[in-house]
């Protein structure tokens, strides 16, 4: 069984279409779980009568909603669908058959990007890879949660989504996953990603790299990286810290800039992150 988790917060206008794209899959051994993160727009009415489990919770962010869905899931595999995205009919059947045939615990697919009703071409930096892809996930998140299918024991290995991260929680998750597991990329575009909405999470937070920096520090502290992965992670940490510090300085936030510059220096000197306290990072990204 595949447990499909849709999380939503006041996105009623997208919910029914997203749910139907799951329920119309040609792969039948699946359950659909909708986790409502405290919506006040009557979202539940939109899917009334559809064969799904609807879980309501107090608003706590997308990570807490996904974790709630994982806890309720009964499937051997876990899949996620962002409420403003859609699946092609053969998504699950294609992924499960290839994962079973090739022995992978994690897979993801190519995507069709739609923004403001127009199709966009992906840029070279969004190129996707199979295998041990940790270093390719460091610059930016190349795995869309809506495209991923994951054996549930992977979460026993890497942990759940970090509920302290309001955004870039997927970046943090994929660093933990790809540091420990090879990943199967399926070139066929099996999801439709729709962007350009005013209420997208990415529009609420400036300076997104500060959240990715926390993810890199966490994985360096984790102790799971081999020497090659560690070198790549330190290089990316230095780069992101310096870029973010320069931006903070330009905006007159000298103390914040100094913090990230010192973090870059620490990484450059030894790559040792064990002395970086998590509460300091939390202060820096608020």
N, C-alpha and C positions, 0 to 999 in steps of 0.2 A: 504493500500500500504506500501511496504518496500522500502525505499531509500537506495541503496547500494553505498558506497563511496570507491573508490580506489584512493589512493594518490600515485603519482610517481614522481621520479626525476632521470632522466638518468638511468632508469631500463627497457629500451626497450625490452631486451631479455626475461623479465618475463611478460610483460603487456598483450599480447594477450591471453596467456594461463589463466591468472588470470581472465580476462574479460569473457572468454568463460565459465569458471567454474561458473560464476554468471548467464550468459545468458542461460545455460543449466539446471538451477534449475527447479525442478518440481513444485515449487511455482511460479505462473504466475503473481500475482499482485505486480509487483516490477518495479523499475526504476534503471538504473545504471548510476552513475555519476563518471567520471574520472577527478580528479583534478591534473593537471600537474604543478608542483612547479618549473617552469622555466627550463625544460629539454632542452638540446642542441643536443640530439642524435636522433632526428627524431621520437620520441616515438609515436606521433600522427598518423604517417603513418602506424604503426603496427596495429591499430584498425580501420583504414579507412573502412567505410561501415558497421560497426557493430552498432546495435541499442542502442546507448548510448549518453549521453551528455558529451562533452569534454570541460573542462574549463581550460584555461591557465592563469597562474599568475606569477608575479615575484617571484623569489626564496625567501622564508621566513621561511622554515622549515616545518616539518610534522604537527605541531599543527596548523599553519596558514592554511595549505592545508586542513586539516580535517574540520576546522571551516568554510572555504569557501564552502566546500561540504555540511555541515549542513545548511548553509544559503540558498543554492540552492535547498535543498531537499524538496519534496512535500509530502513525506510519513508520515503516523502515527508512523511508526517505522523507526529507523536508524540502519544500519549495516555497519561495516567497513571490508575491506579486504586489508591487506598489500599486495603489488604488488608481492612479492616473495612467497606468500602463495596461497593455493588452497582450494576450497570448495568441499565437497561431494554433490552429486546431491540433496539429501533430506534435506540439512541443514536448509534452511529457513522454509520449510513446517513442519519439526519436531519442531523447536523452536516456531514458531508462534502458532501452535496448542496447545503446552503445556503451553505457556504463557497465551493464552486465557482461557484454561481450569482451570489453577491454579491461575489466577489473578495476575501474576507477571509483573512488568514493565521492568525488566532487566533479561536477561538470558545469559548463556555462555555454551560452550560444551567442551568435552574432545578433545584431539588433537593427531595426529600422527606426530612424530618428525623425520625429515630427515636431516642429516648433511653430507655433502660431499657424497651424494648418498646412505648413510647407515641409517637404521632405528635405533633410539636411544630409550632406556627405560627412562621414567621419574623417578626422584628420589623422595624419601619420602617428601622432602621439597616442592615439586611441587604439593602435594596432593590438590585436589579441594573440595569445600564445597558448600552446599546450605544454604540459610537462611540469618541471620545477620552475615556476614563473615568479618566484618571490621578488627578484630584482626588477621585473617589469611592473610590479604592483607598487613600487616605492614612489615613483614620481606622481602618480595619480591613480585613482581607482578605475581599473579597466574591466572589473567584473560587476555587472549590474546585478543587484539582488534579485530583480525580476527574472533574470535569465538563469539563475543558479538552481541546481538540484544537489542535495547534500545527504549522504547517509547520516542518520541521526547520531551514530556513535562518534562522528567527527566532533560534535559539540561536547561530548564527554571528554574528548582529547584537548580541545582548544578553549573551552568555556563558551559562555553565552555572550550576547551583545553587551557592550559597555554602556550602562545606563547613565554614566556621568557625561557622556558625549551627546550633545544635542544634535550635532551633524557629524558627518565623516565617520559615523559608527560602522559603516560598511567597509571603509578603508582600513580601519583598525581590525575588523574581523578578518578581512582577506589577508592581511599581513600574518595573522596568527595561523590561518589555514594553510597558506602557501608556503610558510616556513616548515610545515610538517607533512604536507601531502602534495603529491603531483596532481595536476588538474587537467581535465579533458576539455578542450575547446572544440565546439561544433560550429563549423563555419556557416551553416545555414542560418539565416535570420529568422528566428522563431518568436521574437517579441517585438512589440511596437512601443517605443518610448515616446511619450508625449510631454513636451516641455513648454516653457514660456508662460506658465501660470503665475499670477501675482502672489499666490499663497504657497509657493514652493519653499521648502525649508531652506534651500541654499540661498534664497533672497533675504532671509532674516538675519544672516550673520556675515559681517565683513571679515576679511582676513582669514579665510578658511584654513590656510596652512597651519595656523596655531593648533587646530584640532588634529591635523595630520602629524604635527611634531610630537604631540602627546602619544600618538599611536606608535611612532618610531621609538621613542624613549621606552615605552612599555615593552616592545618586542626585544629591545636591547637588554632590558633588565630581566627578561624572561629566562634567558640562558639556553634557549632552544636553537639558536642560530649556529651554523657551522662558520668557519673562519671566512669563507668567501662571502656568505650572506652578511656577516657582521661588517665586513669592510664596505660593502655596498650600502648597508643601512647607515653607517656613520657618515659616508660621503653625502648621502641624501639629507641626513639630519643637518649637517653643516650648511648645505646649500639652502635648505628651507629656513633655517634660523637666520641666516644672513639676509636673505630676501625679506623676511618678515620684519627683522630689526630695521632695515633701511626704510621700509614703509612706515613703521611706527615713528621713526625719527622725523620723517617728512611731515607727519601729522602732529608733531609736537609732543609725542609720548616718550620722552627720553628715558624714563625709568623702565618702561616696558621694553624699549629697544635694547637697553643695557642688559636686561635679563636674558634676552634671546642671544645677544652677542656673547655673553658669558657661557651660555649653553653650547654655542658653536665652538668656542675656544676649548671647553672641556672635552667635547667630542674630538676635536682636532688633536689635542695633546695625548689622549690615551684611549679614546673610545669607551671609557669606563662610565657607565651611567648609574651604577648602583647607589651612588651618593645623592642622586637627584631625587628629591622627595616628591611624592605624588601630589601632596597638598600645595606645593609651590607651583606645579604645573597647572593645577586646577585654578589657583589664583590668577595665573597668567592668561588662561583662556576664557575667563569670565568676561 
